[in-house]
């Protein structure tokens, strides 16, 4: 890799190394893991990562609004809407009107969707076990604690700036 060209403007500042920037590293790790999951587990079922996450959220909670499903799956409204439409089209998800909110909708798995959800549970366990093979037990505990702290702190920062951490 070529060394950055030194100019008068950048000599006084530290070199920014993208590969050491934490948000970039988290994004790269997420992308690699998502591709691995899609290649090894989702392609055969014809599901996208967003669809898989939505099935997992709805399967866990039973009947949920799209907003709640998005919050549980860490997905924005557009991703939830697209994934829900695709899953309805595949006969895995059913949408109905929310009787408590005339404009709202509720999501629930169909029988076929429940069967896919039941198949995904052992798959999710296998994926996590495979990924964690490279870490010691102590490293796993530290990783989970560090990710929880980073997520909570980032959520607090978002909320303190007037943003909804779930969107």
Secondary structure, DSSP 8 states (H G I E B T S, - for coil): -------HHHHTS----GGG-HHHHHHHHHHHHHHHHIIIIIGGGT--HHHHHHHHHHHHHSEE-HHHHHHHHT--HHHHHHHHHHHHHTTSEEEEEETTEEEEEEEEE-HHHHHHHHHHHHHHHHHHHHHHTTS-HHHHHHHHHHHHHHHHHHHHHHHHTT--TT-
